Amino acid sequence: MADDPIALFDSWFAEAKASEINDPDAMALATADKDGDPSVRMVLLKGHGPDGFVFYTNEDSNKGQDLAENPNAALLFHWKSLRRQVRVEGWVERVSDDEANAYFATRSRESQLGAWASDQSSPLPDRATFEDRYEQVKQRFEGEAVPRPSNWGGYRVLPLVMEFWQDREHRLHERRLFLAQEDGSWIEGLLYP
């Protein structure tokens, strides 16, 4: 059994990529605003390692506003085919502009244009308005590279708590809890299911 939660996550994530039919990189992202009111939504993991778990979004979205007010978040990966889940809790920092630019350049052109056309989380009067904006952006950048919008970037969740849950018969599940220490090490324990 691994005593490094990042190595254990790497192993479980590799198995999930081999067995999950759709989006093994999907994770629930929970945030809270300055008053502590929670919100949760699905996002995609775009990078991970000892320095944290990375996702990208419009920084003016509800999640971006929450993280500006309260830079703490929780993640949940649920891999039904493996009967496993991983919880991550930690504080959040923005990724560098260079890192955001590099990732944005890997997105499909259509997704890049969509980032420009969408005022994510803002009220939309009708679908035609969004489709018109998309066509305008498409024409605006015709024949040239699409740059990253200034309000679109990435966030890194730096894990302080990681829990690995494995389904077992008769609901006798296994729960392993890792807590980050100030020196960068982890302490590990078990939780009752």
N, C-alpha and C positions, 0 to 999 in steps of 0.2 A: 504494500500500500504506500502510495506517494505521501511524503510529508510536506511537499511543496504544492500549495493549491493551484498555482499557475500551471505547473507540470501536469497535475491531475486534470485541470480544465482542458489543457491541450489534448490529452488522451481522450477524454470524453467527447470533445468537439470533433476530433478526427473520426470517432465512431459515429457521431451524429451525421457528419457529412456523408458517410458511406451508407447510412440506413434511412435517414429522413427523406421523404419524397419531396417535400416543399420546404424551402427556406430554413435549413438547419441553423442559419445565422440570425433568425428572428428572435427578438428578445423584447419582453415587456419592460418599458422604462417608466418608473414611477418618480414623479417630482412633486414638490409642494411649493406654493407661493409664499410670500413673506408672512402671511397669516397662518400658514400651516395647512391650508386647504389642499388636499391631494388631487392628483390627476395621474392617469396611467394610459399608455398607448403602446402600440408595437412599433419598433424601429429595427433596423438591420445592423448587426455588428460588422464593422468595416476594418477593424484591426484590433489586435490584442497582444498582450505580453506582460512582462513584469511591471511595466509602467502604467498599465490600465487597459480599459475596454473603450474603443472609439466608435462613435457614430456621428453622422452628419445631418444637418437640418438647416432650415431657415431660422436665423437667430431672432427674428421678430415673431415667430410662432408662439403659441401658448407655452410649449416646453422651453423655448429659448427665454421667454420672459420669466418663467418660473426659475430657471437656472441663474438668471441675472440677479434675482432677488434672494434666492436661497440655493447656493451651489452644493447641494447634497442630493443624491439620487440613489435609487435601488433598481437593480436589473433582475429579470427572471428569465432563464432559458428553460424551456420545457420540451423535452424530446420524447414524445409519446411512444415512438417505436422502440426506444430503449428503456422506457419506464424510469426515466431519470429527470431530475431538474437541478439547476444550479441557481442559487441566489447570490447576488453581489450587492453590498452596500458600501458607499464611499462618498468622498467629496469629488467635485467636478471642476475641471479646468478646461479652458478653450485650447484647441490644438493651434499650432503656429499657422500663420498665413501660408507659409511655404508648404506645410503638410496638407492644408486644405486645398491649395491650388493644385498640388500633385494629385490628390484624390479626384478633384473635380474634373481634371483632364482625362481621367479614365472612364468617366460616365459616358453613356451614349449621348450623341448630339441631341436627341429628342429630350432626354432627361435634363441636359444642360439648359435647353430652351425653356423647359417647364419650370426650372428654378427661377428664371427671369419672369415668366408669365404669372406665377402664382404669388399672391399675398397670403401665404399659408396661415390658416386659422381665422382669417378675416371673413366677415359675411360676404357671400357671393349672391348677387341678385338672381342669376340664372346661369345655366351651363354655357349658353351662347356667349356670354360676356367673357368667360375664361377662354373659350375656343378662339374668339376674336383676338384676345390679347396674345395667345400663343402664335397665331398667324402673323401678328404685327412684329413680335419678337423674331420669328423665323425670317421675315423679310429684312429686319434690321441687321441681322448677323449673316445674311446670305453671302456665301463665298469667303467667309472669314472664320477664324477660330472663335468660339464662344468663351469669353472670360468668366471667371467666377464672380457672381454678384457680391457686393461688399457686405450684404446682410446674410450671407450663406456661409456656414462654416462647420467646424467639427468640435466635438466635446470628448473629453477623456474622463471616464469614471475611474478614479484611483481607489482600488479596493481596500477597505479596512476590515470588512467581514465577508467571508465566503462560506456558503453552506452547500454541501453536496448531498442530495437526497436520492436514494435508490429504493425503488419499490420492492417489497418482499411479500411472500405469501402471508395470508391472514392478517394483513396490515401491520406486520412486524418489520416495518421499514427501517432502513439504515440512514442515519443523519450524521454527517461529519461536519463539524464547525471549525473554521480557521479564523483566528483573530490576528490582525497585523500588529506588530510591535514597533516601537519607535526606531529600533536599530535595523529595521527591514526584515527581520525574521518573523516567523509565524508560530503561534501556539495552536495546538489542535486538541479538540475534545469531541465527545459524542453527545448527542441529544436524544432524549426519549422520542419515539415516534408519536 
